[in-house]
């Protein structure tokens, strides 16, 4: 049974630096809504500058999904699914409209689609400790080789350095008897659980590269190095050096003297460009998305386009919220 909401969730997706946070906030302001952030790194407190987290002054409306756990705390798409759907229900019950702003594709799908997470993808399974200990003692290659012995199809689609995903594959296999590859292949056929309308922000690749480079430079100007130093002082080194911690692990390497800070800056730009490319590839596969030209990064203009498109498609219940007092 689908989630029963008065209004559909308006989903705004796009690659990093496409401007989706600003557009989502502006659109939510227009329709007296609230934003739910779907970003796997912005859930962490204190990891603000390096994740591009929208500032309090930029939020315009109530935001959810930011600063909900400490760096290094285990968080997953399954936890986000539960959290986001509770937010949708609560926002709807208060007569407001939910706007989901998504940078992490799997988090968006977890929130909106009828995905039943295998036990191996939940947080806190006992199998995890066993394989984490195996990795700590033997390394990533040995861990991946063990997976390849028992589930070669899953191992073949997971990079050996993606330790978190390799361990997850073991959990799914041992707790549910399902291979990661089997579950992954079934994602395309999963139906929708939450009523939603999808909008995507499309930016010409060359322009997006320029935005990413300016954004990284702005992060350093805003105090990224000091932010990382503060996190390290609080004992969050493992969180800062995690595989997904773009912007943090590079600065940590520079602080350790392994690279220069200028090299760290360039590595962050390169890693962010690659991440944006993966995001674009993910979203291109989703036929539900209505794409908007976001070469002009004007939140007001793009919010107008979303309103017009909703009106054209007959979503009068949403459009009529515009201007409501």
WOWOFEN-V505002 format. One record per residue. RES is the residue in one small letter. OMEGA is omega in radians with two decimals (* if undefined). Layout:
<<RES;OMEGA> <RES;OMEGA>>
This chain:
<<x;-3.11> <x;3.08> <x;-3.08> <x;3.14> <x;3.07> <x;-3.12> <x;3.05> <x;3.02> <x;3.06> <x;-3.06> <x;3.09> <x;-3.08> <x;3.11> <x;-3.14> <x;3.09> <x;-3.14> <x;3.09> <x;3.10> <x;-3.03> <x;-3.14> <x;3.13> <x;3.13> <x;3.14> <x;-3.14> <x;-3.13> <x;3.12> <x;3.12> <x;3.10> <x;-3.09> <x;-3.02> <x;3.13> <x;3.14> <x;3.11> <x;-3.08> <x;2.98> <x;-3.13> <x;3.10> <x;-3.12> <x;-3.01> <x;3.13> <x;-3.11> <x;3.05> <x;-3.00> <x;3.12> <x;3.06> <x;3.09> <x;-2.96> <x;-3.05> <x;-3.08> <x;3.12> <x;-3.10> <x;-3.08> <x;3.13> <x;-3.08> <x;3.11> <x;-3.14> <x;-3.10> <x;-2.96> <x;3.07> <x;-3.14> <x;3.08> <x;3.10> <x;3.07> <x;3.09> <x;3.11> <x;3.01> <x;-3.10> <x;3.05> <x;-3.11> <x;3.09> <x;3.14> <x;3.10> <x;-3.13> <x;3.08> <x;-3.03> <x;3.08> <x;3.13> <x;3.08> <x;3.14> <x;3.11> <x;-3.14> <x;-3.12> <x;-3.06> <x;-3.12> <x;3.05> <x;3.09> <x;-3.14> <x;-3.10> <x;-3.11> <x;3.12> <x;-3.14> <x;-3.13> <x;3.11> <x;3.08> <x;3.14> <x;-3.11> <x;-3.13> <x;3.04> <x;-3.11> <x;-3.13> <x;-2.96> <x;2.97> <x;3.13> <x;-3.00> <x;-3.09> <x;3.08> <x;3.10> <x;-3.14> <x;3.12> <x;-3.10> <x;-2.98> <x;-2.99> <x;-3.04> <x;-3.08> <x;3.13> <x;-3.04> <x;3.02> <x;-3.12> <x;-3.11> <x;3.11> <x;3.08> <x;3.12> <x;2.99> <x;3.10> <x;-3.09> <x;3.14> <x;-3.09> <x;-3.11> <x;-3.13> <x;-3.07> <x;3.02> <x;3.11> <x;3.10> <x;3.11> <x;-3.12> <x;-3.08> <x;-2.97> <x;3.11> <x;-3.03> <x;-3.09> <x;3.14> <x;3.12> <x;-3.13> <x;3.13> <x;3.10> <x;3.10> <x;-3.12> <x;3.12> <x;-3.04> <x;-3.10> <x;-3.06> <x;-3.13> <x;3.11> <x;-3.14> <x;-3.08> <x;-3.14> <x;3.10> <x;3.11> <x;-3.13> <x;-3.13> <x;3.12> <x;-3.02> <x;-3.13> <x;-3.10> <x;3.09> <x;3.12> <x;3.11> <x;3.13> <x;3.08> <x;-3.13> <x;-3.13> <x;-3.11> <x;-3.03> <x;-3.07> <x;-3.08> <x;-3.12> <x;3.13> <x;3.10> <x;3.11> <x;-3.13> <x;3.13> <x;-3.13> <x;-3.12> <x;-3.12> <x;-3.11> <x;-3.09> <x;-3.04> <x;-3.06> <x;-3.11> <x;-3.14> <x;-3.09> <x;-3.13> <x;-3.09> <x;3.08> <x;-3.03> <x;3.00> <x;-3.03> <x;2.99> <x;3.12> <x;3.11> <x;-3.11> <x;3.13> <x;3.08> <x;-3.05> <x;-3.13> <x;3.10> <x;-3.14> <x;3.09> <x;3.12> <x;3.13> <x;-3.14> <x;-3.12> <x;3.10> <x;-3.11> <x;3.13> <x;3.09> <x;3.13> <x;3.10> <x;3.11> <x;3.13> <x;-3.09> <x;3.08> <x;-3.13> <x;-3.10> <x;3.12> <x;3.11> <x;3.13> <x;3.13> <x;3.12> <x;3.12> <x;3.11> <x;3.12> <x;3.12> <x;3.10> <x;-3.09> <x;-3.10> <x;-3.11> <x;3.12> <x;-3.11> <x;-3.11> <x;3.13> <x;-3.07> <x;-3.08> <x;-3.02> <x;3.12> <x;-3.12> <x;-3.13> <x;-3.09> <x;3.12> <x;3.10> <x;3.08> <x;3.13> <x;3.12> <x;3.12> <x;3.08> <x;-3.12> <x;-3.12> <x;3.06> <x;3.06> <x;3.12> <x;3.06> <x;3.09> <x;3.10> <x;3.13> <x;-3.13> <x;3.11> <x;3.10> <x;3.12> <x;-3.14> <x;-3.12> <x;-3.13> <x;3.07> <x;3.13> <x;3.12> <x;3.12> <x;3.10> <x;3.10> <x;3.10> <x;3.13> <x;3.13> <x;3.13> <x;-3.02> <x;3.14> <x;-3.12> <x;-3.03> <x;-3.07> <x;-3.13> <x;-2.98> <x;3.00> <x;-3.01> <x;3.10> <x;3.08> <x;-3.08> <x;3.06> <x;3.00> <x;-3.02> <x;-3.09> <x;-3.09> <x;-3.12> <x;-3.14> <x;-3.11> <x;3.06> <x;3.06> <x;-3.12> <x;3.11> <x;3.12> <x;-3.14> <x;-3.14> <x;3.10> <x;3.11> <x;-3.14> <x;-3.10> <x;3.03> <x;3.13> <x;-3.08> <x;-3.13> <x;3.10> <x;-3.07> <x;-3.12> <x;3.08> <x;-3.13> <x;3.13> <x;3.13> <x;3.13> <x;*>>
